[in-house]
């Protein structure tokens, strides 16, 4: 089973991604990378569907860190093993506060240029302990998202995570 903790904007689009990951068999817990973009109605709908969401609009920094901390371990005590990150928030959090959990991690995907800059610093200082996919450098991101601005990096992430072919592959 794929277990993930995600720190991306909590919007309708990421809500669909969360539901998709769950339908594909992932165990997902979520906190938001940006409390200003959190859509409370999306969070409420996901919680109603049994998904652990720790995010609300306008949470302060202390609350944001509390939310992230709540999602490190699943209810059965199992730690996260994958991260979908935005801005290297969770990656830094894990490496600084829970470095012993990096051995359980299969990988990280980073969504932003700012995050990849932070990852390069960790890597150059020999402190990055988990493999990372830089979503900004994916072909799908440059061919679709950068051109159309429609978030097609999500498709690339799901394809990589599930090894599923899409109509774009034919």
C-alpha positions as a Markdown table, in Angstrom:
| # | Residue | x | y | z |
|---|---|---|---|---|
| 1 | Unk | 0.0 | 0.0 | 0.0 |
| 2 | Unk | 1.2 | 3.5 | -0.9 |
| 3 | Unk | 1.0 | 5.8 | 2.1 |
| 4 | Unk | 1.6 | 9.4 | 1.5 |
| 5 | Unk | 1.6 | 12.7 | 3.3 |
| 6 | Unk | 1.0 | 15.7 | 1.2 |
| 7 | Unk | 1.8 | 19.3 | 1.6 |
| 8 | Unk | 0.3 | 21.0 | -1.4 |
| 9 | Unk | -2.4 | 23.7 | -1.8 |
| 10 | Unk | -5.7 | 22.3 | -0.7 |
| 11 | Unk | -8.0 | 23.3 | -3.6 |
| 12 | Unk | -10.6 | 21.5 | -5.6 |
| 13 | Unk | -8.0 | 20.3 | -8.1 |
| 14 | Unk | -5.9 | 18.7 | -5.3 |
| 15 | Unk | -9.0 | 17.4 | -3.8 |
| 16 | Unk | -9.6 | 15.4 | -7.0 |
| 17 | Unk | -6.0 | 14.2 | -6.9 |
| 18 | Unk | -6.4 | 13.1 | -3.2 |
| 19 | Unk | -9.6 | 11.2 | -4.1 |
| 20 | Unk | -7.8 | 9.6 | -7.1 |
| 21 | Unk | -4.9 | 8.5 | -5.0 |
| 22 | Unk | -7.2 | 6.9 | -2.5 |
| 23 | Unk | -9.2 | 5.2 | -5.3 |
| 24 | Unk | -5.9 | 3.8 | -6.5 |
| 25 | Unk | -5.2 | 2.3 | -3.1 |
| 26 | Unk | -3.1 | 5.0 | -1.4 |
| 27 | Unk | -3.5 | 5.8 | 2.2 |
| 28 | Unk | -3.4 | 9.6 | 2.2 |
| 29 | Unk | -3.1 | 12.2 | 4.9 |
| 30 | Unk | -3.0 | 15.9 | 4.0 |
| 31 | Unk | -1.9 | 19.2 | 5.3 |
| 32 | Unk | -1.7 | 22.4 | 3.3 |
| 33 | Unk | 1.4 | 24.2 | 2.1 |
| 34 | Unk | -0.4 | 27.5 | 2.0 |
| 35 | Unk | -3.2 | 28.3 | 4.5 |
| 36 | Unk | -4.2 | 31.3 | 2.4 |
| 37 | Unk | -5.2 | 29.0 | -0.5 |
| 38 | Unk | -6.9 | 26.3 | 1.5 |
| 39 | Unk | -10.5 | 25.8 | 0.5 |
| 40 | Unk | -12.4 | 24.8 | 3.6 |
| 41 | Unk | -15.3 | 23.3 | 1.7 |
| 42 | Unk | -12.9 | 21.0 | -0.1 |
| 43 | Unk | -11.3 | 19.9 | 3.2 |
| 44 | Unk | -14.7 | 19.3 | 4.7 |
| 45 | Unk | -15.8 | 17.1 | 1.7 |
| 46 | Unk | -12.6 | 15.1 | 1.9 |
| 47 | Unk | -13.0 | 14.6 | 5.7 |
| 48 | Unk | -16.6 | 13.5 | 5.1 |
| 49 | Unk | -15.2 | 10.8 | 2.8 |
| 50 | Unk | -13.0 | 9.5 | 5.5 |
| 51 | Unk | -9.7 | 11.2 | 4.4 |
| 52 | Unk | -7.5 | 12.7 | 7.1 |
| 53 | Unk | -7.2 | 16.4 | 6.3 |
| 54 | Unk | -5.3 | 18.8 | 8.6 |
| 55 | Unk | -5.8 | 22.2 | 7.0 |
| 56 | Unk | -8.0 | 25.2 | 7.2 |
| 57 | Unk | -8.0 | 28.6 | 5.7 |
| 58 | Unk | -6.0 | 31.3 | 7.4 |
| 59 | Unk | -4.2 | 28.9 | 9.9 |
| 60 | Unk | -1.3 | 30.6 | 11.6 |
| 61 | Unk | 2.3 | 29.3 | 11.3 |
| 62 | Unk | 2.0 | 27.4 | 14.7 |
| 63 | Unk | -1.2 | 25.8 | 13.5 |
| 64 | Unk | 0.3 | 24.9 | 10.2 |
| 65 | Unk | 3.2 | 23.1 | 11.9 |
| 66 | Unk | 0.8 | 21.3 | 14.2 |
| 67 | Unk | -1.2 | 20.2 | 11.1 |
| 68 | Unk | 1.9 | 18.9 | 9.4 |
| 69 | Unk | 2.9 | 17.1 | 12.6 |
| 70 | Unk | -0.5 | 15.3 | 12.8 |
| 71 | Unk | 0.1 | 13.7 | 9.4 |
| 72 | Unk | 3.5 | 12.1 | 10.0 |
| 73 | Unk | 2.1 | 8.9 | 11.4 |
| 74 | Unk | -1.1 | 7.1 | 10.2 |
| 75 | Unk | -3.7 | 6.0 | 12.7 |
| 76 | Unk | -2.2 | 2.4 | 12.7 |
| 77 | Unk | 1.2 | 3.9 | 13.7 |
| 78 | Unk | 2.8 | 3.4 | 10.3 |
| 79 | Unk | 4.9 | 6.4 | 9.2 |
| 80 | Unk | 4.6 | 8.1 | 5.9 |
| 81 | Unk | 6.6 | 6.7 | 3.0 |
| 82 | Unk | 6.1 | 9.2 | 0.3 |
| 83 | Unk | 5.7 | 13.0 | 0.1 |
| 84 | Unk | 4.1 | 15.3 | -2.4 |
| 85 | Unk | 5.6 | 18.6 | -1.5 |
| 86 | Unk | 5.3 | 22.3 | -2.4 |
| 87 | Unk | 8.2 | 24.5 | -1.3 |
| 88 | Unk | 10.1 | 21.8 | 0.4 |
| 89 | Unk | 8.0 | 22.4 | 3.5 |
| 90 | Unk | 7.5 | 18.8 | 4.5 |
| 91 | Unk | 10.8 | 17.5 | 3.2 |
| 92 | Unk | 12.7 | 20.0 | 5.5 |
| 93 | Unk | 10.3 | 19.2 | 8.4 |
| 94 | Unk | 11.0 | 15.4 | 8.1 |
| 95 | Unk | 14.7 | 15.9 | 7.7 |
| 96 | Unk | 15.0 | 18.2 | 10.6 |
| 97 | Unk | 12.4 | 16.9 | 13.1 |
| 98 | Unk | 12.0 | 13.2 | 12.1 |
| 99 | Unk | 15.3 | 12.2 | 10.4 |
| 100 | Unk | 14.8 | 8.6 | 11.5 |
| 101 | Unk | 11.8 | 8.3 | 9.2 |
| 102 | Unk | 13.7 | 9.0 | 6.0 |
| 103 | Unk | 14.6 | 5.3 | 5.9 |
| 104 | Unk | 10.9 | 4.5 | 5.4 |
| 105 | Unk | 10.6 | 6.9 | 2.5 |
| 106 | Unk | 10.3 | 5.7 | -1.1 |
| 107 | Unk | 10.4 | 9.1 | -2.6 |
| 108 | Unk | 9.4 | 12.8 | -2.7 |
| 109 | Unk | 8.0 | 14.9 | -5.5 |
| 110 | Unk | 8.6 | 18.6 | -5.3 |
| 111 | Unk | 6.3 | 21.0 | -7.2 |
| 112 | Unk | 8.1 | 24.3 | -7.1 |
| 113 | Unk | 11.3 | 26.0 | -8.2 |
| 114 | Unk | 11.7 | 27.4 | -4.6 |
| 115 | Unk | 11.4 | 23.9 | -3.2 |
| 116 | Unk | 13.9 | 22.5 | -5.7 |
| 117 | Unk | 16.3 | 25.2 | -4.7 |
| 118 | Unk | 16.0 | 24.1 | -1.0 |
| 119 | Unk | 16.4 | 20.5 | -2.1 |
| 120 | Unk | 19.7 | 21.3 | -3.9 |
| 121 | Unk | 21.0 | 22.9 | -0.8 |
| 122 | Unk | 20.1 | 19.8 | 1.2 |
| 123 | Unk | 21.7 | 17.6 | -1.5 |
| 124 | Unk | 24.9 | 19.7 | -1.8 |
| 125 | Unk | 25.3 | 19.6 | 2.0 |
| 126 | Unk | 24.8 | 15.8 | 1.9 |
| 127 | Unk | 21.7 | 16.1 | 4.0 |
| 128 | Unk | 19.0 | 14.9 | 1.5 |
| 129 | Unk | 18.3 | 11.3 | 2.4 |
| 130 | Unk | 15.4 | 10.5 | 0.1 |
| 131 | Unk | 15.1 | 10.3 | -3.7 |
| 132 | Unk | 13.3 | 13.3 | -5.2 |
| 133 | Unk | 11.4 | 13.9 | -8.5 |
| 134 | Unk | 11.5 | 17.6 | -9.5 |
| 135 | Unk | 8.1 | 18.0 | -11.1 |
| 136 | Unk | 9.2 | 21.2 | -12.7 |
| 137 | Unk | 11.7 | 19.4 | -14.9 |
| 138 | Unk | 9.2 | 16.7 | -16.1 |
| 139 | Unk | 8.4 | 16.6 | -19.8 |
| 140 | Unk | 4.7 | 16.8 | -19.1 |
| 141 | Unk | 5.1 | 19.9 | -17.0 |
| 142 | Unk | 7.0 | 21.7 | -19.7 |
| 143 | Unk | 4.9 | 20.5 | -22.6 |
| 144 | Unk | 1.5 | 21.1 | -20.9 |
| 145 | Unk | 1.5 | 23.1 | -17.7 |
| 146 | Unk | 4.0 | 25.7 | -18.7 |
| 147 | Unk | 2.3 | 26.1 | -22.1 |
| 148 | Unk | -1.4 | 25.8 | -21.2 |
| 149 | Unk | -1.1 | 26.5 | -17.4 |
| 150 | Unk | -3.5 | 23.7 | -16.7 |
| 151 | Unk | -1.6 | 21.7 | -14.0 |
| 152 | Unk | -0.8 | 18.7 | -16.2 |
| 153 | Unk | 2.1 | 17.9 | -13.9 |
| 154 | Unk | -0.5 | 16.0 | -11.9 |
| 155 | Unk | -1.0 | 13.6 | -14.8 |
| 156 | Unk | 2.8 | 13.1 | -14.9 |
| 157 | Unk | 2.9 | 12.4 | -11.2 |
| 158 | Unk | 0.1 | 9.9 | -11.3 |
| 159 | Unk | 1.6 | 8.2 | -14.3 |
| 160 | Unk | 5.0 | 7.9 | -12.6 |
| 161 | Unk | 3.4 | 6.7 | -9.3 |
| 162 | Unk | 1.1 | 4.1 | -10.9 |
| 163 | Unk | 2.9 | 3.1 | -14.2 |
| 164 | Unk | -0.5 | 3.6 | -16.0 |
| 165 | Unk | -0.5 | 4.7 | -19.6 |
| 166 | Unk | -2.8 | 7.5 | -20.7 |
| 167 | Unk | -4.0 | 8.6 | -24.1 |
| 168 | Unk | -1.0 | 10.9 | -24.3 |
| 169 | Unk | 1.3 | 7.8 | -24.5 |
| 170 | Unk | -0.2 | 6.5 | -27.8 |
